[in-house]
Amino acid sequence: MALVSCGGGSKDPVTGITATNFKYGQLATLTLTGNALDNGIKLSSDKCIAITLGPLESASIRQATCIVTATGPIQFTVKSNADYEIYTTTIHSPEPVTGIATSPLKYSQTATLTLSGDPQIASLKLAADKCSNIVLDPVSSAATRTARCTVTGTGDLKFTVTNTSGGTTFYTQTVSVPEPQVTFVTTLGTVVMELNPTAAPITAKNFLSYVNQSPSFYKDTIFHRVIAGFMAQGGGFTTGLAQKTGLSPAITLESQNGLLNVRGSVAMARTTVANSATSQFFVNLVDNAFLNYASPSSPGYAVFGKVVSGMDVIDLMATQATQTVGTNQNVPVTDITITSATQTQ
């Protein structure tokens, strides 16, 4: 709205306000244009604080500054010293984040996040319910801003972008984290296992730590114990039955997690000590109910996943000739070697 003088001729004191750096949490510069920008005007705003009105630069230009405290439409009002409203306008403050792209989004791995919109402001905070160790990269001149976090859960993962105090939410986005899958390439074929970190979080995390070593701990290990009608076990020996030492401490047994030793399930091998599993695992060729938890004195074996592709390869392992080597029984005569192990999902 503009004030028009009486008696002919337009003498609008303010005819426009433009802004630069008009972003949440930033010091914006305002440029007022008009015909009578003298010291007799006052500038106010509903969502831009600490307004400082600068001196006249010319008869038609005057600048001001303020700190933007919100997003969306922000109103400015110019009044005379007598408190008459001279001019009003609205300037739009952009949302700092309008989208988050994620790559790769794999359980237990570090994901790279790309925030789009107008995210290059210092007053942003990123949080997530199933992503830890969040690092938001510093402000730069790029059009997007990157961040990283470690994925700690599967299913729906919610990202929330707020101001640094957490009091104002700018953006939320929910993405889906798939159940982790591991692909073993063996000399008899490829096997894909899907893990269940919800039911067996300790076991799944431990297993993936071996898979994701560089090179993978399981590379060049063999299936050293295969019994037709029972199971195929691997993950602890290389050619010549040279035992590999687990690089992590033994884990707590998770055999009471609701997962059963049925055909195609994947479980951790262990000694007679319940909490002794490290790197060795086995695939059940048949339903082996006697391997499930029964009591504290018969704690069973922890299932943490299942074969989703390549069960025919496991069955093929069970047809191979076996032998006894020293104290080790049911050792395949011809090595069944894992040539690569990769977390593919």
C-alpha positions as CSV (number, residue, x, y, z in Angstrom):
1,M,0.0,0.0,0.0
2,A,1.3,3.5,-0.8
3,L,0.4,6.9,0.6
4,V,-0.6,9.3,-2.2
5,S,-0.4,13.0,-1.5
6,C,-3.3,15.4,-1.9
7,G,-3.2,18.3,-4.4
8,G,-1.9,16.3,-7.4
9,G,1.3,14.5,-8.1
10,S,2.5,11.2,-6.7
11,K,5.0,11.4,-3.9
12,D,5.0,7.9,-2.6
13,P,7.7,7.8,0.1
14,V,8.4,4.0,-0.5
15,T,7.5,2.2,-3.7
16,G,9.4,-1.1,-3.2
17,I,11.6,-3.3,-1.0
18,T,13.9,-5.9,-2.4
19,A,16.2,-8.2,-0.4
20,T,19.4,-10.1,-0.8
21,N,20.7,-13.0,1.3
22,F,17.1,-13.4,2.5
23,K,17.5,-16.8,4.2
24,Y,16.6,-18.2,7.6
25,G,19.1,-17.2,10.3
26,Q,21.0,-14.9,8.0
27,L,21.6,-11.1,8.0
28,A,19.6,-9.9,5.0
29,T,20.2,-6.6,3.1
30,L,17.0,-4.7,2.2
31,T,16.9,-2.0,-0.5
32,L,14.1,0.5,-0.1
33,T,13.2,2.6,-3.2
34,G,10.9,5.6,-3.4
35,N,10.7,9.4,-3.4
36,A,11.0,10.6,0.1
37,L,13.2,8.1,2.1
38,D,14.1,10.6,4.8
39,N,14.7,10.0,8.5
40,G,11.0,10.3,9.1
41,I,10.2,6.7,8.3
42,K,10.1,3.5,10.4
43,L,10.6,-0.1,9.1
44,S,9.2,-3.1,10.9
45,S,8.6,-6.8,10.2
46,D,6.8,-9.7,11.7
47,K,9.6,-12.2,11.1
48,C,12.8,-10.3,10.5
49,I,14.4,-8.9,13.6
50,A,17.1,-6.5,14.6
51,I,16.2,-4.1,11.9
52,T,18.7,-1.4,11.2
53,L,17.7,1.4,8.8
54,G,20.7,2.8,7.1
55,P,21.4,6.4,6.0
56,L,20.0,7.8,2.8
57,E,22.2,6.8,-0.2
58,S,20.2,9.1,-2.6
59,A,16.9,10.7,-2.9
60,S,15.4,7.4,-4.0
61,I,17.5,4.6,-2.4
62,R,18.0,3.6,1.2
63,Q,19.2,0.3,2.6
64,A,18.4,-1.6,5.8
65,T,19.4,-4.9,7.4
66,C,17.6,-7.5,9.5
67,I,18.0,-11.1,10.7
68,V,15.6,-13.5,9.0
69,T,13.8,-15.7,11.7
70,A,11.4,-17.8,9.6
71,T,10.7,-19.3,6.2
72,G,7.8,-18.5,3.9
73,P,6.2,-15.1,3.5
74,I,7.6,-12.4,5.7
75,Q,5.8,-9.0,5.9
76,F,7.4,-5.6,6.0
77,T,5.7,-2.4,7.0
78,V,6.9,1.2,6.6
79,K,5.4,3.9,8.7
80,S,5.9,7.6,9.1
81,N,7.1,9.1,12.3
82,A,3.5,9.9,13.0
83,D,2.7,6.2,12.8
84,Y,0.8,6.4,9.5
85,E,1.2,3.2,7.4
86,I,3.0,4.2,4.2
87,Y,3.9,0.9,2.5
88,T,3.6,-2.8,3.1
89,T,5.0,-5.7,1.2
90,T,5.8,-9.4,1.6
91,I,9.1,-11.1,0.8
92,H,9.4,-14.9,0.6
93,S,12.1,-16.7,2.6
94,P,12.9,-20.0,0.9
95,E,12.8,-23.4,2.7
96,P,16.4,-24.4,3.4
97,V,15.8,-28.0,2.5
98,T,13.2,-29.4,0.0
99,G,14.7,-32.9,-0.5
100,I,17.3,-35.4,0.7
101,A,18.8,-37.9,-1.7
102,T,20.6,-40.9,-0.1
103,S,23.3,-43.2,-1.5
104,P,24.0,-45.9,-0.7
105,L,21.4,-46.8,1.9
106,K,22.6,-50.0,3.4
107,Y,22.3,-51.3,7.0
108,S,25.5,-50.8,9.0
109,Q,27.2,-48.8,6.3
110,T,27.9,-45.1,6.0
111,A,25.3,-43.3,3.8
112,T,26.0,-40.1,1.8
113,L,23.1,-37.6,2.0
114,T,22.6,-34.8,-0.4
115,L,20.3,-32.0,0.9
116,S,18.7,-29.9,-1.9
117,G,16.7,-26.7,-1.7
118,D,18.7,-23.8,-0.2
119,P,20.7,-25.6,2.5
120,Q,23.8,-23.5,2.6
121,I,23.1,-21.8,5.9
122,A,24.9,-22.4,9.2
123,S,21.7,-22.7,11.3
124,L,20.7,-26.2,10.2
125,K,20.5,-29.4,12.2
126,L,20.0,-32.8,10.7
127,A,18.6,-35.7,12.8
128,A,17.4,-39.3,12.0
129,D,15.8,-42.1,14.0
130,K,17.9,-44.9,12.5
131,C,21.1,-43.2,11.4
132,S,23.9,-42.3,13.9
133,N,27.1,-40.4,13.7
134,I,25.5,-37.7,11.6
135,V,28.0,-35.2,10.1
136,L,26.7,-32.2,8.2
137,D,29.3,-30.8,5.9
138,P,30.2,-27.1,6.3
139,V,28.4,-24.3,4.5
140,S,29.8,-23.7,1.0
141,S,28.9,-22.0,-2.2
142,A,27.4,-25.1,-3.8
143,A,23.7,-25.5,-4.6
144,T,23.4,-28.6,-2.4
145,R,24.9,-29.6,0.9
146,T,26.1,-33.1,1.8
147,A,26.1,-35.1,5.0
148,R,26.9,-38.6,6.2
149,C,25.5,-41.0,8.8
150,T,25.8,-44.7,9.7
151,V,22.6,-46.6,9.1
152,T,21.5,-48.5,12.3
153,G,18.1,-49.9,11.4
154,T,16.0,-51.2,8.6
155,G,12.5,-50.3,7.4
156,D,11.3,-46.7,7.6
157,L,14.1,-44.2,8.4
158,K,12.9,-40.6,9.2
159,F,15.2,-37.6,8.5
160,T,14.3,-34.3,10.2
161,V,15.8,-30.9,9.4
162,T,15.5,-28.2,12.1
163,N,17.2,-25.1,13.2
164,T,20.2,-25.6,15.5
165,S,18.1,-25.4,18.7
166,G,15.6,-28.0,17.3
167,G,12.7,-25.7,18.0
168,T,11.7,-25.1,14.3
169,T,11.2,-28.0,11.9
170,F,11.9,-27.2,8.3
171,Y,11.6,-30.5,6.6
172,T,11.0,-34.2,7.2
173,Q,11.5,-37.2,4.9
174,T,11.0,-40.9,5.3
175,V,13.0,-43.4,3.3
176,S,13.0,-47.2,3.4
177,V,16.1,-49.2,4.4
178,P,16.1,-52.7,2.9
179,E,17.1,-55.8,4.9
180,P,20.8,-56.3,4.4
181,Q,21.9,-58.9,1.8
182,V,25.3,-60.5,1.4
183,T,26.3,-62.1,-1.9
184,F,28.8,-65.0,-1.7
185,V,30.4,-66.1,-4.9
186,T,31.7,-69.6,-4.5
187,T,33.4,-72.1,-6.8
188,L,30.1,-73.9,-7.1
189,G,27.9,-70.8,-7.7
190,T,26.5,-67.7,-6.1
191,V,24.5,-67.6,-2.8
192,V,22.6,-64.5,-1.6
193,M,21.8,-64.3,2.1
194,E,19.3,-61.8,3.7
195,L,20.0,-60.9,7.3
196,N,17.6,-60.0,10.0
197,P,19.2,-57.3,12.2
198,T,15.9,-56.6,13.9
199,A,15.7,-60.1,15.4
200,A,19.5,-60.6,15.7
201,P,21.1,-57.2,15.9
202,I,24.4,-58.4,17.5
203,T,24.8,-61.3,15.2
204,A,24.0,-59.4,12.0
205,K,26.3,-56.6,12.9
206,N,29.1,-59.0,13.7
207,F,28.6,-60.9,10.5
208,L,28.6,-57.8,8.4
209,S,31.8,-56.6,10.1
210,Y,33.6,-59.7,8.7
211,V,31.9,-59.3,5.3
212,N,32.9,-55.6,4.9
213,Q,36.5,-55.8,5.9
214,S,38.8,-54.9,3.0
215,P,39.4,-57.4,1.6
216,S,36.5,-59.3,3.0
217,F,37.5,-61.7,5.8
218,Y,35.5,-64.4,4.0
219,K,37.4,-64.1,0.7
220,D,39.3,-67.4,0.0
221,T,37.7,-69.2,3.0
222,I,36.1,-72.6,2.4
223,F,33.1,-74.5,3.3
224,H,35.0,-76.9,5.5
225,R,32.2,-79.1,6.9
226,V,29.3,-80.3,4.8
227,I,26.9,-83.0,5.9
228,A,24.1,-84.1,3.5
229,G,20.7,-83.9,5.2
230,F,22.1,-81.6,7.8
231,M,24.1,-78.4,7.0
232,A,27.0,-76.7,5.3
233,Q,29.5,-74.8,7.4
234,G,32.1,-72.2,6.4
235,G,33.8,-69.0,7.3
236,G,36.8,-70.1,9.4
237,F,39.3,-72.0,7.3
238,T,41.3,-71.5,4.0
239,T,42.8,-74.2,1.8
240,G,44.6,-76.9,3.7
241,L,42.3,-76.3,6.7
242,A,44.4,-73.4,7.7
243,Q,42.3,-71.7,10.4
244,K,41.7,-68.0,10.3
245,T,41.5,-66.1,13.6
246,G,38.4,-64.0,14.1
247,L,39.3,-60.4,14.3
248,S,36.5,-59.5,16.7
249,P,35.6,-60.8,20.2
250,A,33.1,-63.6,20.5
251,I,29.5,-62.4,20.6
252,T,26.6,-62.9,22.8
253,L,24.3,-65.8,21.7
254,E,21.0,-64.6,20.3
255,S,19.2,-68.0,20.0
256,Q,16.0,-66.8,21.6
257,N,15.1,-64.3,18.9
258,G,12.1,-66.1,17.3
259,L,14.1,-67.3,14.2
260,L,14.3,-71.1,13.8
261,N,16.9,-73.5,12.3
262,V,14.8,-74.4,9.3
263,R,15.9,-75.3,5.8
264,G,17.6,-72.3,4.2
265,S,18.2,-70.5,7.4
266,V,21.7,-69.1,8.2
267,A,23.0,-69.5,11.8
268,M,26.3,-68.9,13.6
269,A,28.5,-71.8,14.5
270,R,30.1,-71.9,17.9
271,T,31.9,-74.1,20.4
272,T,30.2,-75.8,23.4
273,V,30.4,-72.4,25.0
274,A,27.2,-70.5,24.3
275,N,28.8,-67.1,23.8
276,S,31.7,-68.2,21.6
277,A,30.7,-67.4,17.9
278,T,33.1,-65.3,15.9
279,S,33.2,-65.7,12.1
280,Q,31.9,-69.2,11.3
281,F,28.4,-69.7,10.0
282,F,26.3,-72.5,8.6
283,V,23.3,-73.0,6.3
284,N,20.6,-75.5,7.3
285,L,19.9,-78.0,4.5
286,V,16.8,-79.3,6.3
287,D,14.7,-78.3,9.3
288,N,16.9,-78.9,12.3
289,A,14.6,-78.3,15.3
290,F,17.2,-79.8,17.7
291,L,19.4,-76.7,17.0
292,N,16.8,-74.3,18.4
293,Y,16.9,-72.9,21.9
294,A,15.4,-75.4,24.4
295,S,16.7,-74.3,27.8
296,P,19.6,-72.6,29.5
297,S,21.5,-75.8,29.4
298,S,20.6,-76.4,25.7
299,P,20.8,-72.9,24.3
300,G,20.9,-73.8,20.6
301,Y,22.3,-71.9,17.7
302,A,21.4,-68.3,16.7
303,V,19.7,-67.9,13.4
304,F,20.3,-64.4,11.9
305,G,19.3,-64.7,8.2
306,K,18.2,-66.9,5.3
307,V,19.2,-67.8,1.8
308,V,17.1,-65.9,-0.7
309,S,18.9,-67.0,-3.8
310,G,21.3,-69.9,-4.5
311,M,19.9,-72.6,-2.2
312,D,20.5,-75.0,-5.1
313,V,24.2,-74.2,-4.7
314,I,24.1,-75.1,-1.0
315,D,22.3,-78.4,-2.1
316,L,25.0,-79.0,-4.6
317,M,27.6,-78.7,-1.8
318,A,25.9,-81.6,0.0
319,T,26.5,-83.9,-3.0
320,Q,30.3,-83.4,-3.0
321,A,32.6,-86.2,-1.7
322,T,33.9,-85.6,1.8
323,Q,36.8,-86.9,3.8
324,T,38.3,-86.8,7.3
325,V,41.3,-84.6,7.7
326,G,43.0,-85.1,11.1
327,T,40.2,-84.5,13.6
328,N,38.0,-82.7,11.1
329,Q,35.3,-84.8,9.6
330,N,33.0,-84.2,6.5
331,V,35.6,-82.0,4.8
332,P,34.9,-81.7,1.0
333,V,37.6,-83.5,-1.0
334,T,37.6,-80.6,-3.5
335,D,37.7,-77.2,-1.9
336,I,34.4,-75.2,-2.0
337,T,35.9,-71.7,-1.9
338,I,34.3,-68.4,-1.3
339,T,35.9,-66.2,-3.9
340,S,34.1,-63.0,-2.9
341,A,31.8,-61.7,-0.2
342,T,30.0,-58.4,-0.6
343,Q,27.2,-56.6,1.1
344,T,25.0,-56.0,-1.9
345,Q,22.0,-54.4,-0.1
